[in-house]
Amino acid sequence: MDDGILEEYLDRTVRVHFAPAMIGSGLSPFTEGKLYDYSPNGILLEERDGSLDYIPFTSVRLIQIRPKPGLWERLTGSG
């Protein structure tokens, strides 16, 4: 992974989709949280209750990052 690629997304809400081999019966295929920190080996997500989850990149299939709201969305509260 490129150094600093996730730097601008710290403190943003992300959705992490797990690799198919990491999903067990009855478990969610993804998790959401605030991107707290990252390293070459994995990421730390902050849960709503303030706890931190470490997710190694070997368990990740996809990380979705929503774009920041545009000016109109911020002014009107839509989006």
DSSP file with accessible surface (Angstrom, degrees, kcal/mol):
  #  RESIDUE AA STRUCTURE BP1 BP2  ACC     N-H-->O    O-->H-N    N-H-->O    O-->H-N    TCO  KAPPA ALPHA  PHI   PSI    X-CA   Y-CA   Z-CA
    1    1 A M              0   0  127      0, 0.0     2,-0.1     0, 0.0     3,-0.1   0.000 360.0 360.0 360.0 140.6    0.0    0.0    0.0
    2    2 A D    >   -     0   0  120      1,-0.1     3,-1.4     2,-0.1     4,-0.3  -0.405 360.0-105.9 -66.5 138.9    1.2    3.5   -0.8
    3    3 A D  T 3  S+     0   0  151      1,-0.2    -1,-0.1     2,-0.1    36,-0.0  -0.464 101.6   9.1 -65.1 131.4    2.4    5.5    2.2
    4    4 A G  T >  S+     0   0   36     -2,-0.2     3,-0.8     1,-0.1     4,-0.5   0.477  83.9 127.3  82.5   3.2   -0.1    8.2    3.1
    5    5 A I  T <  S+     0   0   80     -3,-1.4     3,-0.2     1,-0.3    -2,-0.1   0.853  82.7  37.1 -64.5 -30.9   -2.9    7.1    0.7
    6    6 A L  T >  S+     0   0   13     -4,-0.3     3,-1.8     1,-0.2     4,-0.3   0.486  89.2  99.8 -96.6  -2.1   -5.4    7.0    3.6
    7    7 A E  G X  S+     0   0  113     -3,-0.8     3,-1.3     1,-0.3    -1,-0.2   0.878  80.8  50.3 -54.0 -44.4   -4.0   10.1    5.4
    8    8 A E  G 3  S+     0   0  138     -4,-0.5    -1,-0.3     1,-0.3    -2,-0.1   0.613 106.6  58.0 -74.6  -7.8   -6.7   12.5    4.0
    9    9 A Y  G X  S+     0   0   65     -3,-1.8     3,-1.4     3,-0.1    26,-0.3   0.372  72.9 126.6-103.3   4.5   -9.5   10.1    5.1
   10   10 A L  T <  S+     0   0   42     -3,-1.3    26,-0.2    -4,-0.3     3,-0.1  -0.332  76.0  21.6 -60.2 144.3   -8.6   10.0    8.8
   11   11 A D  T 3  S+     0   0  111     24,-3.2     2,-0.4     1,-0.3    -1,-0.3   0.708 100.0 119.4  66.0  23.3  -11.6   10.8   11.0
   12   12 A R  S <  S-     0   0   42     -3,-1.4    23,-2.6    23,-0.3     2,-0.3  -0.899  71.7-107.3-113.9 148.7  -14.1    9.9    8.2
   13   13 A T  E     +A   34   0A  80     -2,-0.4    53,-0.8    21,-0.2     2,-0.3  -0.575  45.1 177.3 -74.4 130.4  -16.7    7.2    8.3
   14   14 A V  E     -AB  33  65A   3     19,-3.0    19,-1.9    -2,-0.3     2,-0.5  -0.900  26.7-136.6-130.9 159.4  -15.8    4.2    6.2
   15   15 A R  E     -AB  32  64A  63     49,-2.4    49,-3.4    -2,-0.3     2,-0.6  -0.989  17.5-157.6-117.7 124.7  -17.3    0.8    5.5
   16   16 A V  E     -AB  31  63A   0     15,-3.0    15,-2.0    -2,-0.5     2,-0.5  -0.913   2.6-157.5-106.7 119.5  -14.9   -2.1    5.4
   17   17 A H  E     -AB  30  62A  23     45,-3.3    44,-3.1    -2,-0.6    45,-1.7  -0.848  18.9-131.2 -95.3 131.3  -16.0   -5.2    3.5
   18   18 A F  E     - B   0  60A  44     11,-2.5    42,-0.3    -2,-0.5     5,-0.1  -0.473  24.1 -99.1 -83.3 152.4  -14.3   -8.4    4.6
   19   19 A A    >   -     0   0   19     40,-2.6     3,-2.2    -2,-0.2     4,-0.4  -0.364  38.3-112.3 -63.1 146.0  -12.6  -10.9    2.3
   20   20 A P  G >  S+     0   0   97      0, 0.0     3,-1.3     0, 0.0    -1,-0.1   0.843 116.9  58.2 -53.9 -35.1  -14.9  -13.9    1.6
   21   21 A A  G 3  S+     0   0   95      1,-0.2    -2,-0.0     3,-0.0    38,-0.0   0.682 103.2  55.1 -69.8 -14.7  -12.7  -16.3    3.5
   22   22 A M  G <  S+     0   0   95     -3,-2.2     2,-0.6    37,-0.1    -1,-0.2   0.426  86.6  93.0 -98.0  -0.4  -13.1  -14.1    6.6
   23   23 A I    <   -     0   0   62     -3,-1.3     2,-0.2    -4,-0.4     3,-0.1  -0.847  57.4-168.6-101.8 118.9  -16.9  -14.2    6.7
   24   24 A G    >   -     0   0   35     -2,-0.6     3,-2.0     4,-0.1     2,-0.1  -0.511  39.3 -68.9 -98.1 171.6  -18.4  -16.9    8.9
   25   25 A S  T 3  S+     0   0  132      1,-0.3    -1,-0.1    -2,-0.2     3,-0.1  -0.376 121.0   8.8 -60.9 128.1  -22.0  -18.1    9.2
   26   26 A G  T 3  S+     0   0   85      1,-0.3     2,-0.3    -2,-0.1    -1,-0.3   0.456 101.7 120.3  81.1  -0.1  -24.2  -15.4   10.8
   27   27 A L    <   -     0   0  115     -3,-2.0    -1,-0.3     1,-0.1    -4,-0.0  -0.731  70.0-105.4 -98.1 149.6  -21.5  -12.7   10.7
   28   28 A S        -     0   0   64     -2,-0.3    -4,-0.1     1,-0.1   -10,-0.1  -0.454  17.7-139.2 -70.4 140.0  -21.8   -9.4    8.9
   29   29 A P  S    S+     0   0   61      0, 0.0   -11,-2.5     0, 0.0     2,-0.3   0.515  83.8  24.3 -77.7  -3.6  -19.8   -9.1    5.6
   30   30 A F  E     -A   17   0A  62    -13,-0.2     2,-0.3     2,-0.0   -13,-0.2  -0.960  62.2-153.5-150.4 168.2  -18.8   -5.6    6.5
   31   31 A T  E     -A   16   0A  30    -15,-2.0   -15,-3.0    -2,-0.3     2,-0.4  -0.970  11.6-147.5-141.6 155.2  -18.3   -3.1    9.4
   32   32 A E  E     +A   15   0A  57     -2,-0.3     2,-0.3   -17,-0.2   -17,-0.2  -0.937  32.5 122.9-124.7 150.2  -18.6    0.6    9.6
   33   33 A G  E     -A   14   0A  10    -19,-1.9   -19,-3.0    -2,-0.4     2,-0.4  -0.971  60.1 -66.4 178.6 179.5  -16.7    3.1   11.7
   34   34 A K  E     -AC  13  46A  84     12,-2.3    12,-3.1    -2,-0.3     2,-0.7  -0.723  50.9-115.6 -88.4 130.7  -14.5    6.2   11.8
   35   35 A L  E     + C   0  45A   3    -23,-2.6   -24,-3.2    -2,-0.4   -23,-0.3  -0.557  41.8 171.9 -67.7 110.2  -11.0    5.7   10.3
   36   36 A Y  E     -     0   0A 110      8,-2.6     2,-0.3    -2,-0.7    -1,-0.2   0.887  55.9 -30.7 -91.0 -46.0   -8.9    6.2   13.4
   37   37 A D  E     - C   0  44A  76      7,-1.3     7,-3.2   -27,-0.1    -1,-0.4  -0.969  54.1-156.3-164.9 168.4   -5.4    5.2   12.1
   38   38 A Y  E     - C   0  43A  41     -2,-0.3     5,-0.2     5,-0.3   -28,-0.0  -0.972   5.6-173.9-151.7 162.8   -3.6    2.9    9.7
   39   39 A S        -     0   0   45      3,-2.7     3,-0.5    -2,-0.3    -2,-0.0  -0.874  51.5 -86.9-143.6 177.6   -0.3    1.2    9.1
   40   40 A P  S    S+     0   0  102      0, 0.0     3,-0.1     0, 0.0    17,-0.1   0.726 127.5  47.5 -63.6 -15.9    1.1   -0.9    6.3
   41   41 A N  S    S-     0   0  114      1,-0.2    16,-2.4    15,-0.1    17,-0.4   0.689 122.9 -40.5 -99.1 -23.3   -0.4   -4.0    8.1
   42   42 A G  E     - D   0  56A   1     -3,-0.5    -3,-2.7    14,-0.3     2,-0.3  -0.983  55.2 -91.6-179.8-172.2   -4.0   -2.8    8.8
   43   43 A I  E     -CD  38  55A   1     12,-2.4    12,-2.7    -2,-0.3     2,-0.5  -0.887  18.7-136.6-127.1 157.6   -6.4   -0.2   10.0
   44   44 A L  E     -CD  37  54A  48     -7,-3.2    -8,-2.6    -2,-0.3    -7,-1.3  -0.971  19.7-164.4-112.9 126.5   -8.0    1.0   13.2
   45   45 A L  E     -CD  35  53A   0      8,-2.8     8,-2.8    -2,-0.5     2,-0.6  -0.923  13.6-139.0-109.5 137.7  -11.7    1.8   13.2
   46   46 A E  E     -CD  34  52A  55    -12,-3.1   -12,-2.3    -2,-0.4     6,-0.2  -0.847  20.7-145.7 -94.9 121.6  -13.3    3.8   16.0
   47   47 A E    >   -     0   0   48      4,-3.2     3,-1.9    -2,-0.6   -14,-0.1  -0.296  29.6-100.5 -77.7 168.9  -16.8    2.3   16.8
   48   48 A R  T 3  S+     0   0  241      1,-0.3    -1,-0.1     2,-0.1   -15,-0.1   0.813 124.0  55.7 -61.8 -29.2  -19.7    4.5   17.9
   49   49 A D  T 3  S-     0   0  131      2,-0.1    -1,-0.3     1,-0.0     3,-0.1   0.427 122.5-105.7 -84.7   2.1  -19.0    3.6   21.6
   50   50 A G  S <  S+     0   0   41     -3,-1.9    -2,-0.1     1,-0.3     2,-0.1   0.340  77.3 133.2  94.4  -9.3  -15.4    4.8   21.3
   51   51 A S        -     0   0   51     -5,-0.1    -4,-3.2     1,-0.1     2,-0.4  -0.367  51.8-127.1 -73.4 157.6  -13.8    1.4   21.2
   52   52 A L  E     -D   46   0A  79     -6,-0.2     2,-0.5    -3,-0.1    -6,-0.2  -0.892  15.5-160.0-110.1 136.5  -11.1    0.6   18.5
   53   53 A D  E     -D   45   0A  60     -8,-2.8    -8,-2.8    -2,-0.4     2,-0.5  -0.968   8.0-149.7-113.5 128.9  -11.2   -2.3   16.1
   54   54 A Y  E     -D   44   0A 124     -2,-0.5   -10,-0.2   -10,-0.2    -2,-0.0  -0.856  15.2-175.2 -95.9 129.0   -8.0   -3.5   14.4
   55   55 A I  E     -D   43   0A  10    -12,-2.7   -12,-2.4    -2,-0.5     2,-0.1  -0.966  17.9-139.5-126.4 113.6   -8.5   -5.0   11.0
   56   56 A P  E >   -D   42   0A  41      0, 0.0     3,-2.0     0, 0.0     4,-0.3  -0.437  19.7-123.0 -70.0 146.4   -5.5   -6.5    9.2
   57   57 A F  G >  S+     0   0   47    -16,-2.4     3,-1.3     1,-0.3   -15,-0.1   0.766 109.2  69.7 -62.5 -22.9   -5.4   -5.8    5.4
   58   58 A T  G 3  S+     0   0  118    -17,-0.4    -1,-0.3     1,-0.3   -16,-0.1   0.727 100.9  48.1 -66.7 -17.8   -5.3   -9.6    4.8
   59   59 A S  G <  S+     0   0   20     -3,-2.0   -40,-2.6   -41,-0.1     2,-0.4   0.467  95.8  94.2 -96.9  -3.7   -8.9   -9.6    6.0
   60   60 A V  E <   +B   18   0A  28     -3,-1.3   -42,-0.2    -4,-0.3     3,-0.1  -0.761  36.3 169.2-101.0 132.5  -10.1   -6.7    3.8
   61   61 A R  E    S-     0   0A 152    -44,-3.1     2,-0.3    -2,-0.4   -43,-0.2   0.743  74.3  -1.4 -98.9 -38.1  -11.7   -7.0    0.4
   62   62 A L  E     -B   17   0A  76    -45,-1.7   -45,-3.3     2,-0.0     2,-0.5  -0.994  51.2-153.9-156.1 141.9  -12.8   -3.4    0.0
   63   63 A I  E     -B   16   0A  42     -2,-0.3     2,-0.5   -47,-0.2   -47,-0.2  -0.984  18.2-157.9-119.5 117.5  -12.9   -0.1    1.9
   64   64 A Q  E     -B   15   0A  84    -49,-3.4   -49,-2.4    -2,-0.5     2,-0.5  -0.849   8.5-173.7 -97.1 130.5  -15.7    2.3    0.9
   65   65 A I  E     -B   14   0A  50     -2,-0.5   -51,-0.2   -51,-0.2    -2,-0.0  -0.986  18.7-137.7-124.7 118.4  -15.2    6.0    1.7
   66   66 A R        -     0   0  153    -53,-0.8   -53,-0.1    -2,-0.5    -2,-0.0  -0.526  28.4-108.3 -74.1 143.3  -18.1    8.3    1.1
   67   67 A P        -     0   0  115      0, 0.0    -1,-0.1     0, 0.0     3,-0.1  -0.295  39.1 -96.3 -67.1 154.5  -17.2   11.6   -0.6
   68   68 A K        -     0   0  141      1,-0.1     2,-0.0   -56,-0.0   -56,-0.0  -0.430  50.2 -96.2 -66.4 145.2  -17.4   14.7    1.5
   69   69 A P        -     0   0   67      0, 0.0    -1,-0.1     0, 0.0    10,-0.1  -0.358  41.3-120.9 -63.7 143.5  -20.7   16.6    1.1
   70   70 A G     >  -     0   0   33     -3,-0.1     4,-2.4     1,-0.1     5,-0.2  -0.160  32.2 -92.5 -75.2 176.3  -20.6   19.4   -1.4
   71   71 A L  H  > S+     0   0  110      1,-0.2     4,-2.5     2,-0.2     5,-0.2   0.925 125.7  49.5 -58.8 -46.1  -21.4   23.0   -0.6
   72   72 A W  H  > S+     0   0  183      1,-0.2     4,-2.6     2,-0.2     6,-0.4   0.920 110.7  49.9 -62.8 -42.0  -25.1   22.7   -1.5
   73   73 A E  H  > S+     0   0   78      1,-0.2     4,-1.7     2,-0.2     5,-0.4   0.886 112.0  48.3 -64.4 -37.7  -25.5   19.6    0.6
   74   74 A R  H  < S+     0   0  156     -4,-2.4    -1,-0.2     2,-0.2    -2,-0.2   0.896 113.9  46.8 -69.1 -38.1  -23.8   21.3    3.6
   75   75 A L  H  < S+     0   0  125     -4,-2.5    -2,-0.2    -5,-0.2    -1,-0.2   0.903 123.2  32.0 -70.6 -40.1  -26.0   24.4    3.2
   76   76 A T  H  < S-     0   0   67     -4,-2.6    -1,-0.2    -5,-0.2    -2,-0.2   0.608  99.6-127.2 -94.2 -15.0  -29.3   22.5    2.8
   77   77 A G     <  +     0   0   68     -4,-1.7    -3,-0.2    -5,-0.3    -4,-0.1   0.629  64.3 135.3  76.5  12.2  -28.6   19.5    5.0
   78   78 A S              0   0   61     -5,-0.4    -1,-0.2    -6,-0.4    -2,-0.1  -0.423 360.0 360.0 -86.1 168.9  -29.5   17.2    2.2
   79   79 A G              0   0  107     -2,-0.1    -1,-0.1    -3,-0.1    -6,-0.0   0.189 360.0 360.0 110.4 360.0  -27.6   14.1    1.1
